[in-house]
Amino acid sequence: MHQDEQLHAELLKKFREYFEANQEWLGRGTKSSAIKLRRIMSDIRRLLSQRRVVVREWMDEKEIELEARNQKRKASRGSNAN
């Protein structure tokens, strides 16, 4: 599995865990349920930070590709004008 797909799947899994832990905390309101919920939220924050890096790197790659295509088009237009 591609790293990005694995990270996405892990995020989805953590969000499901978050939902269950949040329901438990709302229902029971115990200190242990609050600790568990906060731990899961910290895990989600860490995973989201990793995901942001992946998305930013992907955007940078796409910008480079787009610039290369634009340069190629400009070069071909310049050679067609002669």
Buried (B, 14 or more C-beta within 10 A) or exposed (E): EEEBEEBBEBBEEBEEBBEEBBEBBEEEEEEEBBEBBEEBBEBBEEBEEBBEEEEEEEEEEEEEEEEEEEEEEEEEEEEEEE
